[in-house]
């Protein structure tokens, strides 16, 4: 009997009223279940972090989701954070080491938005804290005054790297994606290969060669993934890698 792949999803550490909560956006979980056919399991971002070895070997995949928070900049340089920047040090402490452990154990990884930035920083890369303030770059942030459907709607094209994973999934050179981020890759991390670029040159997706499935994207393919053939294809490719790992494990 085929086992349903188990996919770990690191949660955010949030203060809601007087109590701390662990939170994961439902849209990420839904995209794993449908169209992915996987079972998501929340990995709490506690302090001190949970020992990676205690749970990672039991998983068939890892999804690093987006979040309202940003990585604390001391993890990738000496630049101070900007006023009002939301941080989650517990998630930083959990996910940055988790990236290395997943690579070592050849666990399939899909990372989205903050997840892409976590992968880049974990592998020695740096970030633009405010992309819209960098000369020549566009404003990639969403308009929060718009209805949620418009916020998550496609807004710009990306060019897919020839012969890359995303190019094979899409079957064409460009696709239109949504864009809801203020930060982005400045210097690419070690071993990462750019999979896609925005019109202003910002790297929109990366992969890691030579191991298990390892893909990170800056946009939000989880939003209504079952309705978008390209985004659905991303989750289906991730699911296939997770099913392969599940079949190989006892």
N, C-alpha and C positions, 0 to 999 in steps of 0.2 A: 504494500500500500504506500503510495507516494505521500511524503510528509509535506505539510505546508511550510514554506521557508519562514524562518523567524528573523525579523529585521529590527535591530536596536535603533532607537531614536532618542538622542540626548535631549533632555528637557531643559527649559529655562528655569532659573530660580527667581521667583517673583514674590513680592510682598503685596498681599491683598488684604487690606485692612490691617489688623494687628498680627496676622499670621503669615508665615512664609509658605508658599505653595510651589509645587513643581508643575509646569505647564508646557503643553505641546499643542501647536496649532492643529485643529481637526483636519484642515485641508491636506496636510501632509499625510496624516494617517489614512484618510479616505483614498488618496492616490495610491498608497501601498496596497490597500485592500482591493480597490477597483480603479484602474484596470490591472494592477500588479498581481492580485491573487496571493498576497503575502500577509503575514500576521505581524503587525507592529508591536514592539515592546518598548515602553519608555525606560530610558536609563536616567535615573535621577542625578542632577548636578548638585551633589552634596559637598560639604566642606568638613573634613578633608575628603578628597575624591575616593570613590569606590576603587578597589584594586582591579585593574583592567583584566587580569588573568582570571578573575573570579567569574566573569560573564562573557567575555568576548569569544572564547572558544566554543561557547554554546550557541552562538549566533551564526546565521547564514548570510547576513548582510548588515550594512550600517548606513543609515540615512542621517546626514547632518542637515537639519532644517534651517530655514530662515528664522529671523527673530527681530523684534523692535530694537534690541540692544546691539551694540558694536563692541568689537574686541578692544580691550584697553591698549592704547598705543605703546605702552612701555614694553609690550611683547615683540614689537618690531622696530623700535627706534627710541629716540630721546624726545621726540616732538610731544608737547603737552596736548592733552585732550581739549576739545573745544567746550565752551560753556553750554551746559544742558545736554551734553552727549550721554545717552543712556548706556550703562555698562552692566555686565553680569560676570563678575570675577569668578564665581563658582562654575559657570559654564566654561569660561576660558580654561580654568584649571583642570576640568574634566576632558574637554574635547581636544585640546592641543596635544597632549600625550596620546590620546586615543587614535589620532591620525597615524602616528608612527606605529602603534601596536597593530592597527588594521593592516598596514602595509606589510609588516613583518609576518603576520599570520595569513596573508593573502585573502583577507575578507573583502568581498565586493563592497564598494563604496559609491554612493550617490550623494552629492552635496549641493545645496541650493542656497544662494544669496549669502547670508552670513556663513553658511557652511563652506562655500567656495573660499571666502576670506580666511576662515580658520585653516583650511588646507594650505593655502598659500603662505600664511604666517608660520604654521607648524614646520613647513619645509624651508624656512629662511627667507621668504619673500616679504615685501613691504606693501603698504596700502596708501592710497590717497584718502585722507580723512573726509575731505569735502570735494568730490570730483567736480562739482559745478563751479568751484573757485579756481580750478586749474586752467591756465591758458590753453585755448583750443579745444577744451572738452565741453560736451553738452551737459545739460541738467538732466540727470537720469532719475530724479526723484518723482514720485507720484504727486498728483494734485489732490491733497486730502479733502478739498472742498467738493470733489466730485463724488458721485454715487460709487459704491464699491465695485460694481460691474464695470464702470468706466476706468476706475483706478487700475484694475487688473486686466484691462483690455490691451491688445497689441498696440504698440506705439512707434517702434522703429525696427528696421531690418538689421540682421546680423549676417556677416559673410562667414560661411563655414569653410574651415581649412580643407583643402583638397585631400582626399583619401583618409580623412579623419573619421572617427566614430560617428559624430553627429552628421557628417556629410553622407555616410552610408545609411543612417536612419532616415534622413530627410529625402535623399535621392535628388538633391539639387544644391545649388551654390549658396542661396540666400533663403532665410525664413524671417518672418515677422514675429517679434516677441514683445511681451510686456516688460516694464522697467520700473522698479520700485526701490531704488537704492541710492544712498547718498555717498557711499564709499565704494572703492574699487581697487583693482590691482595696480600697483605702481611698478614694482620690480617682481618678476616671476620667481617663484620658489624653485629650489633644486629639483631637477628631474621632471618638472612639469612641462607639458607641451601645450601651446595655445590651440584650442579647437575652434574658436570663433572670435570675431571682432565686431564691435559697434562701428557705425560710420565715423566716429571721432577717433577711432583707433584703440579705444579701451578694450581690453581682453574680456570677453563675455563668457568664455568657457575654457576649461583645461582638462587634460587627462594625464595620467601617469602611465608610461609604457613599461612593458616587461613584467607584468604581474597579473593579478586578478582585475576584473572590471573596476575602474577607478575614474569617475567622471564628476566634474563639478561645473555648475552653471550659475551665472549671475542673475538670470531672470527667474520667473516663478512658473515652472512647468506643471506644478501640482494643481494650479488653479484650473478647475474643470478639465482635468487631464483627459478624461474619457471622451471629451468632445473635440479635442484637437489632435489630429493624426500624428503630428511631429512630437508633441509632448507625451502623448500616449506611447509612442514608439520608444521614448527614453525610458519610461517606467517598465515597458515590456522587456527591453534589453537588460535592464537591471534585474528584473524578476528572473529572467533566464539564467543569469549568472548566479543568482541566489539559489535557484532550484538545482543547478549543477553542484554547488557546494553542499547543499542539503543531501543530495543523492550520494555524495562521496563520504559523508560523515556517518559514524555508527548511529 
